[in-house]
Amino acid sequence: MGNTSFVASNTGVGNMARIDGSGATESAIEAFFGADISDSYLGSVGSAIMTTLGLNAGDMLSFDYFFQATDYMPYNDFAVYMGTDGQMDLLSNIAAVGDYGNSGWQTVEVEITVSGVYDIGFAAINATDAVYVPQLYVDNLVIA
């Protein structure tokens, strides 16, 4: 949804997702995920991807992400993911990485406690305005 693409992986093997903070309204992204993004983030426009996974209790779900800010405060552009709890969780924002900063590569690991089918999603969202588009890169989505 919005402006997403696949680019060469940061590991040099395969592809990773690139999600630009433009192309769809925050309310359209919330409808796409079926989950609310906190009003405190002041999202305006962004893009999102989602996949559905069958997971078993005891599985470890992990992924790497890189958030690139192309804006400055007070335009606190941000990236979120929808985890196995169905909630939108903040990955990073300009307040965390600084004006025009980036998160560097970070890893998120989640232990699955209940077997089921889960929607896992990622979004990059512009806050307050619709210029200076942030990017979120997601790589190495692994179930172990």
C-alpha positions in Angstrom: 0.0 0.0 0.0 1.5 3.3 -1.0 5.1 3.4 -2.2 6.8 0.1 -1.5 9.4 -1.9 -3.4 12.0 -4.6 -3.1 15.7 -3.8 -3.3 18.9 -5.8 -2.8 19.3 -7.2 0.7 21.7 -5.6 3.1 23.3 -9.1 3.4 23.8 -9.3 -0.4 21.5 -12.4 -0.6 17.9 -11.9 -1.9 15.8 -8.8 -1.4 14.5 -6.6 1.3 11.5 -4.4 1.6 11.8 -0.6 1.1 8.8 1.3 2.5 8.6 5.1 1.8 6.6 7.4 4.0 4.2 8.6 1.2 1.4 7.5 -1.0 -1.5 6.6 1.4 -3.2 8.4 4.3 -2.6 7.3 7.8 -6.3 6.3 8.1 -6.0 4.1 5.0 -2.9 2.4 6.5 -4.9 1.8 9.7 -7.7 0.3 7.7 -5.2 -1.9 5.8 -3.8 -3.2 9.1 -7.1 -3.3 11.0 -5.3 -1.6 13.9 -5.0 2.0 15.1 -1.7 4.0 15.0 -1.4 6.2 18.1 -2.8 9.7 17.5 0.2 11.1 19.4 2.4 10.3 16.4 0.5 12.9 14.2 0.8 10.8 11.1 -0.2 12.3 7.7 0.8 10.0 4.8 2.8 6.9 4.4 3.2 3.4 3.0 2.8 -0.1 4.4 3.3 -3.8 3.7 1.8 -6.8 5.4 2.2 -10.6 5.3 0.3 -13.4 6.9 2.2 -16.2 8.7 1.3 -19.4 10.4 3.3 -19.6 13.6 3.6 -22.1 16.4 4.0 -21.6 20.1 7.7 -21.6 20.8 8.7 -20.1 17.4 11.0 -17.1 17.4 10.0 -14.5 14.8 12.8 -12.0 14.0 13.5 -9.3 11.5 16.0 -6.5 10.9 15.1 -2.9 10.2 16.7 0.4 9.2 14.9 3.7 9.6 16.2 6.6 7.6 14.9 10.1 8.5 15.0 12.7 5.8 13.3 15.4 7.9 13.9 17.4 11.1 12.0 18.1 14.3 9.2 19.1 14.9 8.3 16.8 11.9 8.7 13.6 13.8 8.3 11.1 11.0 8.2 7.5 12.2 8.1 3.8 11.5 5.9 1.2 13.1 5.2 -2.5 12.9 2.1 -4.6 13.7 3.2 -7.5 15.8 1.6 -10.8 16.8 -0.4 -8.9 19.5 -2.3 -7.0 16.7 -1.0 -3.7 18.1 1.1 -1.1 16.3 4.5 -0.7 17.9 7.0 2.1 17.3 10.2 1.0 15.7 11.9 4.4 15.4 11.3 8.1 14.8 13.1 11.4 14.3 13.1 12.1 18.0 15.1 8.9 18.5 17.5 9.2 15.6 17.9 13.0 15.3 17.4 15.3 12.4 18.2 13.5 9.1 19.5 10.6 11.2 19.0 6.8 11.0 18.6 4.0 13.3 21.3 1.8 11.9 20.4 -1.8 11.5 18.3 -3.1 14.4 17.0 -6.6 15.2 13.6 -7.3 16.7 12.9 -10.8 18.1 9.5 -12.0 19.3 8.8 -15.4 21.0 5.4 -16.8 19.8 3.4 -18.0 22.8 0.2 -19.1 21.1 0.0 -21.0 17.8 -2.0 -19.3 15.1 -2.1 -17.3 11.9 -0.8 -13.8 12.3 -0.7 -10.6 10.2 2.7 -9.0 10.5 3.0 -5.5 9.0 5.4 -2.6 8.6 4.8 1.1 7.8 6.8 4.3 7.3 4.8 7.4 8.0 5.3 11.1 7.5 4.3 13.2 10.5 2.4 16.4 10.3 3.3 17.1 6.6 3.8 15.2 3.4 7.4 16.2 2.4 10.8 14.8 3.1 9.8 11.2 2.9 11.2 8.8 5.6 12.2 5.3 4.6 12.0 2.0 6.4 13.9 -1.0 5.2 12.9 -4.5 6.5 15.2 -7.5 5.9 15.8 -11.1 7.2 12.2 -11.9 8.4 12.9 -15.3 9.9 10.9 -17.9 11.8 13.1 -20.2 13.9 
